[in-house]
Amino acid sequence: MLSPGAELSSESDKSADGSTDPSIEHDDISISTSPVLPHVDASEIGPANLSLSGVTKRFPLGRNDTVLALDDISLDIAPGEFVALLGPSGCGKSTVLRLLCGLEEPTGGDVRIRGCHPSELVADHRLGVAFQDHALLPWATVADNVALPFKVAGQPVDNDRVRSLLELVGIAEFAKARPKQLSGGMRQRVSIARALALRPEVLLLDEPFGALDAVTRRRMNLELQDIWSTDQITTVLVTHSVEEAVFLADRVVVMTGRPGRIQTIRTPGFERPRSPELLRSPEFHELVDELTIALDEEPA
């Protein structure tokens, strides 16, 4: 389904009364002991290719004027590829994501997923999205929030799938907790688990870790890599962090300031899985420096 995304807070792992609450009872859902999700046959549900061809996007500005947000964006994303979008604030990175999930229509050009309009994937609940506003239901438990896509799609809740996802993102023991009892990083795990509930073909992530402290953010990068590696879903990540983009992505797309255009594309050639030691390597820092300089360049 087209699931809501995630906005993070810096709260600690405490309940409303200030006490740590790790021992939450699990009445409706038992906890699986295996963190491994069942293998999904690619012939049944495979990753999707994404294509933006000569895309422009204008937004109305007043009664008789418009602002050009995106200009001539062309990008093909291969099935199972992890692509990161980098660029200054206001360059249109999030607009690209909104085009890919059918929330916006291009003013010019074309956006396709497997040759179809994005709305077709949305209608079939094959698109998982995590935006900055996590939109977790505050009155629902963690397990119920992850199960929400099944209910919205009119499908029976797959409790085994819910349990497996909670194990995968490391919050199984908090299945009966409410969002207010979770830290920012844990809420983000819930949001990503919910986006994966219906085994989407495409995963779109808009600044999922932007509000986290540096230590938690690095830990979440490792966890996202593990999550992606499970089924290698075609993924597009919007981020302001050059280090995060280089660590996670198969390709890093650098955009110019408004109007957003593709300035350069780089392919980090680091082997997977990528370990924390990579963050300290000269090759990693060389590419980070190169992309940082590209971000600082004025558009032509």
C-alpha positions as CSV (number, residue, x, y, z in Angstrom):
1,M,0.0,0.0,0.0
2,L,1.0,3.6,-0.2
3,S,1.8,3.8,3.5
4,P,2.5,7.0,5.5
5,G,6.1,7.8,6.3
6,A,8.2,8.7,9.3
7,E,9.0,11.8,11.2
8,L,11.4,11.2,14.1
9,S,11.8,12.7,17.5
10,S,14.7,12.7,20.0
11,E,12.7,11.1,22.8
12,S,14.3,8.5,24.9
13,D,13.1,4.9,25.2
14,K,10.7,5.8,28.0
15,S,7.0,5.7,28.7
16,A,4.8,8.7,29.3
17,D,5.5,8.6,33.1
18,G,9.3,8.7,32.4
19,S,10.0,5.0,33.2
20,T,11.6,2.6,30.8
21,D,9.0,0.1,29.7
22,P,10.7,-2.9,27.9
23,S,8.5,-5.5,29.4
24,I,5.3,-5.0,27.6
25,E,2.8,-7.9,27.5
26,H,2.0,-9.5,24.2
27,D,-1.6,-10.6,24.3
28,D,-2.6,-10.8,20.7
29,I,0.7,-11.5,19.0
30,S,3.5,-13.9,19.9
31,I,7.1,-13.2,19.1
32,S,8.9,-15.2,16.6
33,T,12.4,-16.3,17.5
34,S,13.8,-16.0,14.0
35,P,14.7,-12.6,12.5
36,V,14.7,-14.0,9.0
37,L,11.8,-13.2,6.8
38,P,10.4,-15.9,4.5
39,H,12.1,-15.9,1.1
40,V,9.9,-14.3,-1.6
41,D,10.1,-15.9,-5.0
42,A,11.1,-13.2,-7.5
43,S,8.9,-14.8,-10.1
44,E,5.9,-14.0,-7.9
45,I,6.9,-10.5,-6.7
46,G,10.0,-9.0,-8.2
47,P,11.7,-5.7,-8.0
48,A,10.5,-3.0,-10.3
49,N,12.3,-0.7,-12.7
50,L,11.6,3.0,-12.4
51,S,11.9,5.6,-15.2
52,L,11.7,9.4,-15.3
53,S,12.0,10.7,-18.8
54,G,12.4,14.5,-19.4
55,V,10.4,15.3,-16.4
56,T,9.6,18.9,-15.5
57,K,7.4,20.1,-12.7
58,R,5.9,23.6,-12.1
59,F,3.9,24.7,-9.1
60,P,1.5,27.6,-9.1
61,L,2.8,30.8,-7.5
62,G,0.1,33.3,-7.1
63,R,-2.7,33.8,-9.6
64,N,-0.7,34.1,-12.8
65,D,2.7,32.8,-12.1
66,T,4.5,29.5,-11.6
67,V,7.8,28.3,-10.1
68,L,9.9,25.7,-11.9
69,A,10.8,23.0,-9.4
70,L,12.2,20.3,-11.7
71,D,13.8,20.7,-15.1
72,D,14.4,17.9,-17.6
73,I,15.0,15.1,-15.1
74,S,15.8,11.8,-16.8
75,L,16.7,8.8,-14.7
76,D,16.4,5.0,-15.1
77,I,16.6,2.9,-12.0
78,A,17.2,-0.9,-12.4
79,P,15.2,-3.6,-10.6
80,G,16.6,-4.1,-7.1
81,E,18.8,-1.0,-7.3
82,F,19.2,1.3,-4.3
83,V,19.5,4.9,-5.5
84,A,20.1,7.9,-3.2
85,L,19.1,11.5,-4.2
86,L,21.3,14.3,-2.9
87,G,20.8,18.0,-3.2
88,P,20.3,21.3,-1.4
89,S,17.1,22.1,0.3
90,G,14.3,23.1,-2.2
91,C,16.0,21.3,-5.2
92,G,13.0,19.0,-5.7
93,K,14.3,15.7,-4.2
94,S,11.0,15.1,-2.4
95,T,9.1,16.2,-5.4
96,V,10.7,13.3,-7.4
97,L,9.5,10.9,-4.7
98,R,6.0,12.4,-4.9
99,L,6.0,11.9,-8.6
100,L,7.2,8.3,-8.3
101,C,4.3,7.5,-5.9
102,G,1.7,9.3,-7.9
103,L,1.0,12.1,-5.4
104,E,2.1,14.6,-8.0
105,E,1.8,14.7,-11.8
106,P,4.6,16.0,-14.0
107,T,4.1,19.2,-15.9
108,G,6.1,17.7,-18.7
109,G,7.8,14.3,-19.4
110,D,6.8,10.9,-18.2
111,V,7.1,8.8,-15.0
112,R,6.8,5.0,-15.2
113,I,7.2,2.0,-13.0
114,R,7.4,-1.2,-14.9
115,G,6.0,0.7,-17.8
116,C,2.9,1.7,-15.9
117,H,1.7,4.9,-14.2
118,P,2.6,4.9,-10.5
119,S,-1.0,5.0,-9.6
120,E,-1.3,1.4,-10.8
121,L,1.2,0.2,-8.2
122,V,-0.5,2.3,-5.6
123,A,-3.9,0.7,-6.4
124,D,-2.3,-2.8,-6.2
125,H,-0.6,-1.9,-2.9
126,R,2.9,-2.6,-4.4
127,L,4.4,0.7,-3.3
128,G,5.9,1.3,0.1
129,V,6.6,4.8,1.2
130,A,8.1,6.4,4.4
131,F,7.8,10.2,4.4
132,Q,9.1,12.5,7.1
133,D,5.8,12.6,8.9
134,H,5.6,9.1,10.4
135,A,1.8,9.3,10.9
136,L,1.8,6.3,13.3
137,L,-1.5,5.9,14.9
138,P,-0.9,7.1,18.5
139,W,-3.7,4.9,20.0
140,A,-2.6,1.8,18.2
141,T,0.1,-0.6,19.3
142,V,3.3,-1.2,17.3
143,A,2.0,-4.4,15.9
144,D,-1.3,-2.8,14.9
145,N,0.5,0.0,13.2
146,V,2.5,-2.5,11.1
147,A,-0.6,-4.4,10.4
148,L,-2.5,-1.3,9.2
149,P,-1.6,-1.8,5.4
150,F,-3.4,-5.1,5.4
151,K,-6.6,-3.5,6.8
152,V,-6.4,-0.6,4.4
153,A,-6.0,-3.0,1.5
154,G,-9.0,-5.0,2.7
155,Q,-6.8,-8.1,3.3
156,P,-6.7,-10.4,6.3
157,V,-3.8,-9.4,8.6
158,D,-0.9,-11.8,8.1
159,N,0.3,-12.0,11.8
160,D,3.3,-14.1,10.8
161,R,4.4,-11.3,8.4
162,V,3.9,-8.7,11.2
163,R,5.9,-10.8,13.6
164,S,8.7,-11.4,11.1
165,L,8.9,-7.7,10.3
166,L,9.1,-6.7,14.0
167,E,11.9,-9.2,14.4
168,L,13.7,-7.9,11.3
169,V,13.7,-4.3,12.5
170,G,14.6,-5.3,16.1
171,I,11.5,-4.2,18.0
172,A,9.6,-7.5,18.5
173,E,9.6,-7.0,22.3
174,F,7.8,-3.7,21.9
175,A,4.9,-5.2,19.8
176,K,2.3,-4.0,22.3
177,A,3.9,-0.6,23.0
178,R,2.3,2.7,21.8
179,P,4.3,5.2,19.7
180,K,4.7,7.6,22.6
181,Q,6.7,4.9,24.5
182,L,9.3,4.6,21.7
183,S,12.4,6.6,20.9
184,G,12.7,8.3,17.5
185,G,14.8,5.5,16.1
186,M,12.3,2.9,17.2
187,R,9.4,4.8,15.6
188,Q,11.4,4.9,12.4
189,R,11.8,1.1,12.5
190,V,8.0,0.8,12.9
191,S,7.4,3.1,9.9
192,I,9.8,1.1,7.7
193,A,8.3,-2.2,8.8
194,R,4.8,-0.9,8.0
195,A,6.1,0.2,4.5
196,L,7.3,-3.3,3.9
197,A,4.2,-5.1,5.2
198,L,2.6,-5.9,1.8
199,R,6.0,-6.8,0.2
200,P,6.1,-3.8,-2.1
201,E,8.0,-3.8,-5.3
202,V,9.3,-0.3,-4.7
203,L,10.3,1.4,-1.5
204,L,10.5,5.2,-1.3
205,L,12.2,6.8,1.7
206,D,12.2,10.6,2.3
207,E,14.9,11.6,4.9
208,P,14.0,8.7,7.2
209,F,16.8,9.4,9.7
210,G,17.1,13.1,9.4
211,A,16.0,13.9,13.0
212,L,18.3,11.3,14.7
213,D,21.5,11.9,16.5
214,A,24.7,10.8,14.6
215,V,25.3,7.6,16.5
216,T,21.7,6.4,16.1
217,R,21.7,7.4,12.5
218,R,24.8,5.3,11.7
219,R,23.2,2.4,13.5
220,M,20.0,2.8,11.5
221,N,22.0,3.0,8.2
222,L,23.4,-0.5,9.0
223,E,19.9,-1.8,9.9
224,L,18.4,-0.3,6.6
225,Q,21.2,-2.0,4.7
226,D,20.2,-5.4,6.3
227,I,16.5,-4.8,5.6
228,W,17.2,-3.9,2.0
229,S,19.4,-7.0,1.6
230,T,16.6,-9.3,2.6
231,D,14.7,-8.9,-0.7
232,Q,16.6,-6.2,-2.5
233,I,13.5,-4.1,-3.2
234,T,14.0,-1.3,-5.7
235,T,14.6,1.7,-3.3
236,V,14.9,5.4,-3.7
237,L,16.3,7.3,-0.7
238,V,16.2,11.1,-0.3
239,T,18.8,12.4,2.1
240,H,20.9,15.5,2.9
241,S,23.7,13.3,4.3
242,V,26.5,12.6,1.8
243,E,27.9,9.9,4.0
244,E,24.5,8.1,4.3
245,A,24.1,8.2,0.5
246,V,27.5,6.8,-0.2
247,F,27.2,4.1,2.4
248,L,23.8,2.8,1.4
249,A,23.4,3.4,-2.3
250,D,24.3,1.6,-5.5
251,R,24.2,5.0,-7.2
252,V,24.2,8.5,-5.8
253,V,22.4,11.2,-7.9
254,V,23.4,14.8,-7.1
255,M,20.8,17.4,-8.0
256,T,21.4,21.2,-8.5
257,G,19.5,23.9,-6.6
258,R,16.1,25.0,-8.0
259,P,15.2,24.3,-10.6
260,G,16.4,20.8,-9.8
261,R,18.4,19.1,-12.5
262,I,20.7,16.1,-12.3
263,Q,24.2,17.4,-11.9
264,T,26.2,14.2,-11.6
265,I,25.8,10.5,-10.8
266,R,28.4,8.5,-9.0
267,T,28.5,4.7,-8.3
268,P,30.1,3.7,-5.0
269,G,32.0,0.5,-5.9
270,F,32.1,-0.8,-2.4
271,E,31.3,-4.5,-1.8
272,R,28.2,-5.5,0.1
273,P,27.5,-5.9,2.9
274,R,29.1,-2.6,3.9
275,S,30.6,-2.5,7.4
276,P,31.2,0.4,9.7
277,E,35.0,0.1,8.9
278,L,34.1,1.4,5.4
279,L,33.2,4.8,7.0
280,R,36.9,5.2,8.0
281,S,38.5,4.2,4.7
282,P,40.3,6.7,2.5
283,E,38.2,5.6,-0.6
284,F,35.0,6.4,1.3
285,H,36.1,9.8,2.3
286,E,37.4,10.6,-1.1
287,L,34.0,10.0,-2.7
288,V,32.3,11.9,0.1
289,D,34.5,14.9,-0.5
290,E,33.9,14.7,-4.2
291,L,30.1,14.7,-3.8
292,T,30.3,17.4,-1.2
293,I,32.2,19.7,-3.6
294,A,29.6,18.9,-6.3
295,L,26.8,20.0,-3.9
296,D,28.6,23.3,-3.4
297,E,28.9,24.0,-7.1
298,E,26.6,26.6,-8.5
299,P,24.3,25.3,-11.3
300,A,25.2,26.3,-14.8
